[in-house]
Amino acid sequence: MMRRFTLPRDLYYGKGSLEHLKNLKGKKAVLVLGGGSMKRLGFLDKALGYLESAGIETCLFENVEPDPSVETVMKGAKLMREFKPDWIISMGGGSPIDAAKAMWVFYEYPEVSFEDIITPFSFPALRTKAQFLAIPSTSGTATEVTAFSVITDYQKGVKYPLADYNITPDVAILDSELAETMPPTLTAHTGMDALTHAIEAYVSTMNSPFTDPLALKAIGMVLEYLPASYQGDAAAREQMHYAQCLAGMAFSNALLGIVHSMAHKTGAAFSTGHIPHGCANAIYLPYVIQYNAKNPSALKRYGDIARYLGLSGENDIELTKSLCNKINIYNAQLNIPSTLQEFGIKEDEFKEKVAGIAKLAVGDACTGSNPRPVTAEQVEKILNCIYYGDKVDF
């Protein structure tokens, strides 16, 4: 069976690598940004200076919201159709980069509708008008190297993970100076998101000899550098910026599992407020490992991860327990709750909504590559364990 492995053609990294923008060849760029931190911290001015010295005329699309909407995407695409850039550049967290990826499609194909691209791997061929360059300021989503973009249809209340190798950026710039500005909570959540990406990619049904080394290396680096990065250590921040990128390379090609399916469908489900994506992943990960470990091939791969990390255990079952313990210890160190009840979700609302959330999670794009098949009833049981802190033993 033929498979595919896709990465950006070029990846520039190291402190100060933002300067690569000076070397771009082109006439016009639209620069897509989030809520203003890049401007406030001076990175926007730096980028504009570099683009000016490259002779590139730049137009800004600012204030992409967290969890970007279909409306924002369409607004950005309209601006691009008017300005006609040959580069789309996005700088900031996962949200502006995800939004810019989707804008790119509607810039090049104005006649395409959002419904047309919801089906994974159904995009038209891009790069007829522009190339794409991504510059992440957070160390977690790895959207700068992935074939994914998450866009929310607020009318329907649904988050759509869009997937197509066409939207893998052409160029990624990993300048850790941008990530040094992350507050501690964001550092914790994005770091655990990266760990989840790498672990899910390693045990996914789509894992391969190309993705395994990337996933393992990312797991090792996250566990080595995340605590110091959380404390604000600049050298550890730089290593985390690379670790999350390796995790992204792995999961963009090996796909994910039900930790992500449940995180996607619970993020905006409760009236008590949004569950940040990385925080949800961190809470759910040990429970999902317990569920998946009932599958012998997944159990062996969790054992492999634990052995790679030098954790203790006489066999794969013990090693997998050690891996779950390690994750629980990290969550505690990073002030991440261990249950949804502890997060603050109200019990009556949880009970009322859990069956519906479970159904949606089974239909999520990430469920198909989970190593152990799952039904809506099983997801509901897992979520109940996550809510109350019970062991997943079925």
Backbone hydrogen bonds, N-H to C=O, Kabsch-Sander energy under -0.5 kcal/mol:
donor,donor_aa,acceptor,acceptor_aa,energy
9,R,170,D,-0.8
10,D,170,D,-1.8
12,Y,172,A,-2.8
14,G,174,L,-1.6
17,S,14,G,-2.0
19,E,16,G,-1.8
20,H,17,S,-2.2
21,L,18,L,-2.1
22,K,19,E,-2.3
23,N,20,H,-2.5
24,L,21,L,-1.3
26,G,24,L,-0.6
29,A,57,E,-2.7
30,V,87,W,-2.0
31,L,29,A,-0.5
31,L,59,C,-2.7
32,V,30,V,-0.6
32,V,89,I,-3.0
33,L,61,F,-2.8
34,G,91,M,-0.5
40,R,36,G,-2.6
41,L,37,S,-2.3
42,G,39,K,-1.3
43,F,38,M,-1.1
44,L,38,M,-2.2
46,K,42,G,-1.7
47,A,43,F,-2.6
48,L,44,L,-2.8
49,G,45,D,-2.3
50,Y,46,K,-2.4
51,L,47,A,-2.5
52,E,48,L,-2.2
53,S,49,G,-2.0
54,A,50,Y,-1.1
55,G,52,E,-1.6
56,I,51,L,-2.7
57,E,27,K,-3.0
57,E,55,G,-0.5
59,C,29,A,-2.4
61,F,31,L,-2.7
63,N,34,G,-2.2
64,V,33,L,-2.1
70,V,152,T,-1.3
73,V,69,S,-1.9
74,M,70,V,-2.4
75,K,71,E,-2.4
76,G,72,T,-2.5
77,A,73,V,-2.2
78,K,74,M,-2.0
79,L,75,K,-2.1
80,M,76,G,-2.2
81,R,77,A,-2.3
82,E,78,K,-1.7
83,F,79,L,-2.5
84,K,80,M,-3.2
86,D,28,K,-2.0
87,W,28,K,-1.6
88,I,131,Q,-2.9
89,I,30,V,-2.8
89,I,87,W,-0.6
90,S,133,L,-2.4
91,M,32,V,-2.0
92,G,135,I,-2.2
97,I,93,G,-1.3
98,D,94,G,-2.9
99,A,95,S,-2.8
100,A,96,P,-2.5
101,K,97,I,-2.0
102,A,98,D,-1.8
103,M,99,A,-2.6
104,W,100,A,-2.1
105,V,101,K,-1.0
106,F,102,A,-1.4
107,Y,103,M,-2.1
108,E,104,W,-2.2
109,Y,105,V,-2.1
112,V,109,Y,-1.7
116,D,113,S,-0.7
117,I,113,S,-0.6
117,I,114,F,-1.3
118,I,115,E,-1.0
121,F,163,A,-3.8
122,S,119,T,-0.8
131,Q,86,D,-2.2
133,L,88,I,-2.8
134,A,171,V,-2.4
135,I,90,S,-2.8
137,S,92,G,-2.2
138,T,92,G,-0.6
140,G,138,T,-0.7
145,V,142,A,-2.4
146,T,143,T,-0.5
149,S,162,L,-1.9
151,I,149,S,-0.6
151,I,160,Y,-2.4
152,T,68,P,-3.1
153,D,158,V,-3.1
154,Y,152,T,-0.9
157,G,153,D,-1.6
158,V,153,D,-1.9
160,Y,151,I,-3.5
160,Y,158,V,-0.5
162,L,149,S,-3.6
162,L,160,Y,-1.0
164,D,147,A,-2.7
167,I,164,D,-1.8
168,T,165,Y,-1.6
170,D,132,F,-1.8
171,V,132,F,-1.7
172,A,10,D,-2.1
173,I,134,A,-2.4
174,L,12,Y,-3.6
174,L,172,A,-0.5
175,D,173,I,-0.9
176,S,174,L,-0.8
178,L,175,D,-1.8
179,A,175,D,-0.5
180,E,176,S,-1.3
181,T,178,L,-0.7
182,M,179,A,-1.6
187,T,183,P,-2.2
188,A,184,P,-2.5
189,H,185,T,-2.6
190,T,186,L,-2.7
191,G,187,T,-1.8
192,M,188,A,-2.2
193,D,189,H,-1.8
194,A,190,T,-2.2
195,L,191,G,-1.9
196,T,192,M,-2.3
197,H,193,D,-2.6
198,A,194,A,-2.2
199,I,195,L,-2.6
200,E,196,T,-2.8
201,A,197,H,-2.2
202,Y,198,A,-2.0
203,V,199,I,-1.7
204,S,200,E,-1.2
205,T,369,S,-2.3
206,M,254,A,-0.6
207,N,204,S,-1.6
212,D,208,S,-2.6
215,A,211,T,-2.5
216,L,212,D,-2.7
217,K,213,P,-2.3
218,A,214,L,-2.1
219,I,215,A,-2.4
220,G,216,L,-2.5
221,M,217,K,-2.4
222,V,218,A,-2.7
223,L,219,I,-2.3
224,E,220,G,-1.6
225,Y,221,M,-2.9
226,L,222,V,-2.7
229,S,225,Y,-2.4
230,Y,226,L,-2.8
231,Q,227,P,-1.3
232,G,229,S,-1.4
233,D,228,A,-2.5
237,R,233,D,-2.2
238,E,234,A,-2.1
239,Q,235,A,-1.7
240,M,236,A,-2.4
241,H,237,R,-2.0
242,Y,238,E,-1.4
243,A,239,Q,-2.6
244,Q,240,M,-2.6
245,C,241,H,-0.7
246,L,242,Y,-2.3
247,A,243,A,-2.3
248,G,244,Q,-1.8
249,M,245,C,-2.3
250,A,246,L,-2.0
251,F,247,A,-2.8
252,S,248,G,-2.4
253,N,249,M,-0.8
253,N,250,A,-0.6
254,A,250,A,-2.4
255,L,251,F,-1.9
260,H,257,G,-0.7
261,S,257,G,-1.4
262,M,258,I,-2.4
263,A,259,V,-2.1
264,H,260,H,-3.0
265,K,261,S,-1.5
266,T,262,M,-1.5
267,G,263,A,-1.6
269,A,266,T,-1.5
273,G,270,F,-1.4
275,I,267,G,-2.4
280,A,276,P,-2.6
281,N,277,H,-2.4
282,A,278,G,-2.2
283,I,279,C,-2.2
284,Y,280,A,-2.6
285,L,281,N,-2.4
287,Y,284,Y,-0.5
288,V,284,Y,-2.3
289,I,285,L,-2.3
290,Q,286,P,-1.7
291,Y,287,Y,-1.8
292,N,288,V,-3.3
293,A,289,I,-2.4
294,K,291,Y,-1.4
295,N,292,N,-2.6
299,L,295,N,-2.8
300,K,296,P,-2.1
301,R,297,S,-1.6
302,Y,298,A,-2.6
303,G,299,L,-2.3
304,D,300,K,-2.1
305,I,301,R,-2.1
306,A,302,Y,-2.3
307,R,303,G,-2.7
308,Y,304,D,-2.7
309,L,305,I,-1.9
310,G,307,R,-1.2
311,L,306,A,-2.9
319,L,315,N,-2.8
320,T,316,D,-2.4
321,K,317,I,-1.8
322,S,318,E,-2.3
323,L,319,L,-2.0
324,C,320,T,-2.3
325,N,321,K,-2.6
326,K,322,S,-2.3
327,I,323,L,-2.1
328,N,324,C,-2.5
329,I,325,N,-2.5
330,Y,326,K,-2.2
331,N,327,I,-2.7
332,A,328,N,-2.1
333,Q,329,I,-2.4
334,L,330,Y,-2.1
335,N,332,A,-1.4
336,I,331,N,-3.1
340,L,386,I,-1.5
341,Q,387,Y,-1.3
343,F,339,T,-1.4
344,G,340,L,-1.0
344,G,341,Q,-0.7
345,I,340,L,-2.1
350,F,346,K,-2.6
351,K,347,E,-2.7
352,E,348,D,-1.8
353,K,349,E,-1.9
354,V,350,F,-2.2
357,I,353,K,-2.3
358,A,354,V,-2.4
359,K,355,A,-1.9
360,L,356,G,-2.1
361,A,357,I,-2.6
362,V,358,A,-2.0
363,G,359,K,-1.3
364,D,361,A,-1.2
367,T,364,D,-1.6
369,S,366,C,-0.6
370,N,367,T,-1.8
379,V,375,T,-2.4
380,E,376,A,-2.4
381,K,377,E,-2.0
382,I,378,Q,-2.5
383,L,379,V,-2.9
384,N,380,E,-2.0
385,C,381,K,-2.1
386,I,382,I,-2.5
387,Y,383,L,-2.3
388,Y,384,N,-2.3
389,G,385,C,-2.2
390,D,385,C,-1.6
393,D,391,K,-0.8
